[in-house]
Amino acid sequence: MCHLQPMPCWGCLRSVPKMLSRRKQVPGSSEGSSLRRCLSTVDLIALGVGSTLGAGVYVLAGEVAKTNSGPSIVLSFLIAAVVSALAGLCYAEFGARVPLAGSAYLYSYVTVGELGAFVAGWNLLLSYVIGTASVARAWSATFDQLLGKKMGRFLGAHVAMSSVGLAEHPDAFAAGLVVLLAGLLSFGVKESTMVNKAFTALNVLVLLFVTVSGFIKGDLSNWKLGEDDLPRAVSHEDGNQSMANNTTSAFGVGGFMPYGFTGTLAGASTCFYAFVGFDCIATTGEEVRNPQRSIPMGIILSLLICFLAYFGVSAALTLMMPYYLLDPMSPLPVAFEYVGWSSAKYTVAAGSLCALTTSLLGSMFPMPRILYAMARDGLLFKPLAKVSRRQCPVVATLVSGALAALLALLFDLKALVDTMSIGTLLAYSMVAVCVLLLRYRPGPSTWDNPVGKVPAVQLWWDHLVRPPLHPTPCSSSAVAWALTAVPCLPFLPLLSISINSILMARLGAAAWLRYLLWMAVGFLIYFGYGIWHSTEGHWPEGAAPWEPPGSTAREVALEP
């Protein structure tokens, strides 16, 4: 039913295109927000690093190096980092200009329109819920490795599952861990970030230890294996010389790129998952004390720290152990045992559990913020926007935690990661499109920074190259814009979209089918509920739907 005014059914249908393209009005201030502003720049960096440095090193590095990239996994991480950096620049600009909860969902709402915003938000939910489930399974697998894989053998013997796409057995431990952390997150944002900072510091120390010890115990010949080395190694492992010739091709041709550059690029498509996490910083726009400064710095610095860690750890891993002998589920503890540091194996495994805990906290943190923002705007069910007395989106936190726990209980890690990559790449592409629309769409320049409106090109250029003796609002605005704006337009956003499309094309048909099923469910919710309950259809133009009476709203624009 249409809420604007009574009209015949055909009239409602004629108004649908206008509803799909309506854009959100950005409030003039954050006073109407129900969330608590208590986070600093350090909190955001720790959140970004903690949510990113986890399963990418401790699980996927072993699987990708063994089956896709070999030692060239370091280049796979480099390619994935470049793609993430291009998206990160777009997120940094929007995070400074639209400091509200919602990330890519909100950015799409203020530039593209309501349907594009729902697609972006629904993709983000897919990414975060699968990221949470896969990290929880990684935590469980690492803990099981410490126990000698007793849990896996017991569950595999008694409750095995053989369906395609499902795990070998239900992982009740991973599901319980997700439920436990959902309870912690529902307690309060400041308390959650304090726990995250402590575990993130330990995570970084463990990764430094892995990198340094890997270079000490590593052997450069593991990057120079010849094709004739593989049969002897496989034969020694299997104890059957007749099997050698049949299994050699499964590990490529040896060398730094045993599977060729196509294998390295295929590995980058999966390694891209390892950088998913920095965008959670953009969901904290209503909980940061100084979002215009903290969000861009948090995104850029966390990406840099994560790339250095991934590069160092993946290099150390493939130097310590031939790539074809890596354990796909728990590579680092097995690698340390291989080089004779058995005691270090337990230290690294215990440290990796702490690191995976921060990654799990970081991947669970943005889920309820996206749900909260979409429910507050009326695109999802209103109860999801309920806020507790501690100013935390408690209902959204518990619902998203329950869904992630269900996925962690039943589904296969690799299948989850590939499907999640599609949603994340599409969301990143949407943000790049939003930056292009923000910069090139003609319209009134009504967007004001807290420090003053950015002046016209000649004016702010003069302030940059010939700054006044004393700071002025104009010079401050010019410098702030230069630090947070995406450079080399339109080339960098277009390059980001192109690379994202190439990486998506390299993912399998099964991942795409699961993604399309997820989108079909989303469109049923939107066209059955969201389009008719959107708050943008209930408020006069120029008023934000959740602002106090008498407040103003504005559209996001940038002066040429």
N, C-alpha and C positions, 0 to 999 in steps of 0.2 A: 504494500500500500504506500502511496506517496504522502509525505507529511507536509509538503509545502502548502498545498491547498487542495480541496476536493476537485477531482477531475475524472473524466471517463478513463477506462483502462487504456484506450489507444493514446490518450493524452500523456499518460504515465510513460508509455513505451516511447513516445516521441521525445520525452525529456531525458531518456536514458543516456544518449550520447553526451549531453551537457553534464549529467551527473558524473560520467566516467572521466571527464576532463577537468572537473572543478579542482582548483588548487587551494591548498591550505594557507590561511592568513597567519603570518608569524607574529606572535604577541610582542608588544612594545617593551615588555619587561618580564622578568621571571617571577614576579611577586605572586602570581596565581598558581605556581607549581606546588604540588603536594609532597614533593620529595625533598630530602634534607641536603643542603649544600655543605659538605664537610670534607671533600677530597682535595688533595694537593697534587702538584705535578709529580712528586715522587710516588704517590699512591697510584697515579695513572701509569707511570713507567713500570712499576712493579706489577700492576695488573696486566699490562700488555706483554711483558716478558714472561710472567708466570703462566699466562694462558697459552703462550706460543711454544715455549720450551718444554716439551713433554713427549708425547707419543711420536713426534717427528724424529726425535733422536733415539728414543729408547725402544721403538718398535719398528717404524716404517723404514728407518735407515737400513736395517738388516735385510728386510724383505726386498726393497728396491735395489739395493746393491747386488743381491744374489740373483734376482730374476730379470732386472731391466738394465741397470747402468754399470755394474761392476765398480771399479775404483773411480770412474767418472761421475759417481754420485755427487762429488764435490761440485762439478759443473751443473748437475741437475739442480742442486740447491741454489747455485748462483743464478740460473735462469729463473727459477721460482722466486728468488728474492727480488730480481729486477721487476718481474711482473707485479709483485706485491708492493714494491716501492712506487710504481706508477699509480697504482690504486691508492697507496697511502698519501700521496700528494693531493689527490682529489678529496680524500677524507679529511685531510688536515685543513684544506681551505673551507670546506663546508662546516667542519667542527668549530672553526673560529667564527664563521658568519651566522650559523644557526645553532646556538648553544642550547639545544633542547634534547630530550630523550627521543630516541628513535633511529639514529644512524641513517643508513641508506634509505630506509622507509620514509623518514621525515624529509630528507633531501629530495627524494622523488616527489613527495607530496607538494612541496612548495615550488617545484619547477616543471615537472612532467604532468602531473594530474593524479586523480584518485586511483584509477585502475593501475597505472604504473607503480604507484606507491604500494598498493596492496600486493602486487607481484613481487616487488623488492622485499617487502616485509615478510611475505610468505617464504621467499627464498632464504632469507636470513634465519627464520625459525627452523627451516630444514637444516641449514648449516650448523646452527648451534646445538640443536637437539642430537644430531648425528655425531657432532664433535664430542659432546658430552658422553654419549654412549660408547664411542670408540676409545676414548681415553680411559673410561671406567674399565673396559675390557682389558686394556693394556695394563692398568694397575693390577687387575686380578691375575693376568698372565705372569707379570713380574713377581708377584707374591707367591704364585704357584711354583715358579722356578726355584725360589728359596726353599720351598717344601719338598723339592724333588719331584714336582709335577704329580703329587699324590691326589690333589683335588681334581685335576683334569682326568686322571685315570679312573677315579671313582665315579665321577659324573658320566664319563663316557661309557662306562660299563653298565650303569643303571638307568640313565635317562638320555640315551643317545638320540639325536635327531638327524634324519637323513635327507630332509627336504632341501631343494636348491635355494640358496640365499640365506638359509638359516645356519646358525652355528652348529658345531659338532655336538654340543650339549648346552643346556641352559646354564647361564652364568649368574647364579643367585648372589654370589659374593659381589660382583660388579653392580648389580641392581641395588643391593642393600647399601653400598657405598654412595651411590647417587642419592638415595633417599636421605641418608644421614647428612650429606652436605647441603641438600635442599633445606633441611631444617636449620642448619647454621646460617645460610643466606637469608632465610626468612626472619632471623633474629635481628638483623640490622646491618646496614652497609658499612659503617665505620668498623664495627667489630670484625666483619668478614675481611676487610682490606688489611687490618692489622695481622690477622692470621696469614693472609696471602703474602705480605711482605716478609714475614719470618721464614716461610717455606721457600720463597723465591730466592732469598739470600743463600740458603742452603743449596738450592738447585744450582745456582751459578758456581758455587764452590765445588760441587761435585763435577760439573762439566769442565771446569778448569783442571781438576785432577785427572779426568779422563783424557783430556787433550794432551797435557804434559806427559803423563805416563804412557800414552799411546805413541807419542813421538820418541820416547826413550826406548820402549820395547818393540817398536815397529821395525819392519824390514821393507826397504824400498823395492826389493825384488817381487813383493806381492802386487806391485803395480806394473810389473813387466813380465808376467807369466806368458809363456809361449803356448801355442795350441797343443804342442806335444807334451806340455806339463800337465794338462788337464786329465788325460786318460790315466796316467800313473797315479795322480792324486785321487781320482774317483775310484780306481781299482783298489788302491790301498784302503780307502774308506769302506768300500763294499766287500772287499775280500774276494773279488771275482774278476779275473782279467777279461773274460769273455763279455762282461757287461760294459767294459770301458768304452769301446767304440760306439756303442749304442747310446751312451749317456753324455759323450763329449759335447755334442751339438747343443745340448740343453743349457750349457754354460758359456756359449759363444765361442770366440776364438782366442780368448786371453788378451793380455795387454791392458792398457789404460781404458780403452773403450771396447770391451769384449763383445758387446752387442751393437756396435756401430753408433753413429750419431743419432740414428732414429731411436735406439734404445735409451740414450741419454735424454732425448727429448720426451720419450714416453715416461721415463723416470721423473722428469721435471713436472709432468702433469700430476703425478701422485705426490711428489715432494712439495708441490704447491700447498697441499693440505698442512704441511708443517708450519707455514706462515699464517695460517688462519688463526686469528686471535687478536691482532693489533686493532682490528675494527671494533672490538668490544669497548675500546676507549671512547669511541664516538657515541656510545649509548649512554654515557655518564653526563651528558650536557647539563642536566638539571641537578646534578649532585656534586659538581666541581665548583670550588670557590671562585676561580678565575678561568672560565672555560676558553676565552679568546686566546689566552697565552698557554694554558696547560695542555689543552687537547692537541694542538699541532706539535708541541715539543714532545709530548708523551708518545704520539704515533711515530714520529721520525726517529727518536732515540731508541724506542723499543725495537723497531725494525732493524736498526743498525746492530744492536746488541745480539739480537737473535740470529742474524746472518753470520756474524763472527763465530757464535757458538756452534751453529750447525756445520759451518765449513770446517772448523777445527775438529769437532767430534767425529764427523763422517770420514775425514782424512785419517784420523788416528785409528778408527775402527778398521778400515780397509788396509792400513799398514800393519796392524797387529795380526791379521788373520786373512788368508786367501778368501776372496769374495764368495767362492762357491761352497765354502764350509760354514758360512755365517748361519746362525740360528734365526729364522725369520721372526720368531715370537719374542725372543729375549736375547738380542745379539751381544750387548755389552758384557753381561756376566759371563757368558760362554767365551767371549773373546779373551777376557782376563784369565780365565781358566786355561785357555789354549796357550797363552804365553808364559804360564807357570806362576802367575800371581793369584793363586786360589783364594788367599785371604782378602785380596783387594776385590774379588768377585762379590763377596758379601757386603763390603762397604759400598760398592757402586750400586748393588741391588737395593740396599736400604736407602741410599741417597736418591736413587731413581724413583722410589716410591714417594718420597717427599716432593720430588719434582713433578711427578704425575699428579700429585694432590693439588699443587698450585695450578697445573694445567686444567685439571678438572674444575677447580673453583673458578678459573678464568673463563672457561667455556660455558659454565652454568650461569655466570653473573649477567651476561647481556640478554639471555633468553627472556626472563621476566620483564626486562625493560622494553623489549620490542612488543611483547604481548600487552604490557601496560599502555604503551603509546597507541597501539592499534585499537585497543578496547576503549581508551579514553576518547578517541576520535570516532567511535561508533562502528568501526569496520569489523571488529570482533565483539564477542559477547561482553556486556557491560560489567558483570561481576569480576572479570579479570582485571579491571582497573581499581579494585578495592585496595586501599592503602592502610597499613597497620598504624598503631599509635607511635611506633618508632619511625614512621614515614618510610616504610618499605613496601613494595608491591607484593604483599604476602600471598594472595590467591594465585597470581601469575607465577610466583616462584614455586609453589607447591604443585600446580598443574603441569608446568613445564618439566619439573623434576620427575613427576610420575611418568610422563611420556618417555623421557630419556631413560628411565629405569627399565621400562618395558622393552625398549630397543636393545639396551645392554643385555637384557636377560636372554633374548632370542636370536639376534641377527649376527651375521658374519661381519668381521671387522673390515676386510677388504671391500666387500660389497657396499658397506656403509660409507666408507671413505670416498669411493668413486662417485656415488650419488651426491654426497655432500659437496664435492668439488664443483659439480655443475651448478648447484644453487649459489655457491660462493662466487664463482666466476661471473655468473649472470648479475649478481648483486653489485660486484665491482664494476662491471660494464655499465650498469645503470647509473652509478655515481659519476662515472666519466661522462656519460651523456648529460647528466644534470649540470656538470661544470660547463660544458659547451653551451647549453641553453642559458645558463646564468650569465655567461659572458657575452653571448651573441644575440640573445633575444632582445628585440627593441622593446622599450617600455620606459615608464617613469622611474627615475632614480629616487626611490623613496626609502631605501634601506639605510638606516643610520647605525654606525658603530657606537658603542658606549663612549668612545673617545672623540667622536665627531664624524661627520660624513666624509668619505673619501672624495677629494676634489677631482676636477677634470684632468685629462692626461697631462697637459702642459703644466698645470698648476702643481700636481703631485710630483711630476718629474723634476721640476725646479726645486722642490723641497728635498728630493733625494740627492741630487747632484750638487746643489748649493744650499745646504741646510742653514737655517738662521742661527745666530749666536746663542739664542735661548730657545728651549723647546716650546712649541706652540701646538694647539690641537690639530692644525693641518699637517705639520711635520710629523707628529706622532702617528696620525692616521696613515700617512703615506708609507712610513716605515713598517707599520703593522700590516698593511696590505701587501707590501713587497715580500715580507717574510712568510705569509700564509698563502699567497696566491700560487696557483699552478703555473710554472713557466712554460715557454715554447708552445703556446696555444696556436692552432688547434692540434699540433702534432703529437704531444705527449698523451692527451686523452684518446686520440684516435689510435695511437700505437698501443695503448693499454687495451682498448676494445679489440684490436686485431689479434694481439697475443692471447688474450682471454679466449677468443673464438677458436684459435688454433689448438689451444690446450683442451677446450671442450670437445673439439672434433676427434681428439685422440682417445676419448673415453669410450667404453664399450656400450653396445646396444642394451644390455641388461640394466646398466646404470641409468640410461635414458628412459627406459620403460618405467623404472621405479620413480624417476623424477616426474614423468608425465602423470603418473597415478597420483602423486602428491599434489601436483598443480590442479588436477581434476577435482580433488577434494576441496582445495582452496577456492576454486571458482564457484563450487556449489555453496560454500559458506558466504562468499561475497555477494553473489547475485541473489541468494535466498535471504540474506540478513543484512550484510554490511552496507550495500548500496542504498537501502531504505532507511537505515538508522544512522547514517553518517552525520556527525555534528555540523559539518559544513553545509548541510541542507537545512539546518534549523536556525542558523544565525544570519543576521543581515551582513552584507558585504562590509568589510572593514572592522568587524568585531571578531576577536578570537573566541572559539567556543568554550574555553576554560578560563578566560580572563575575568576578573571582577568587573561588575557594572561600571561603566564610564571609562574603562581602559581602551587603548587603541591597539590596532594591529597594523602590520605592514607587509608588503610583498618584498621578497628578496630580489634585489637588483644591484647592478654595479655600473657606475658611470663609465662611459667610454673614455 
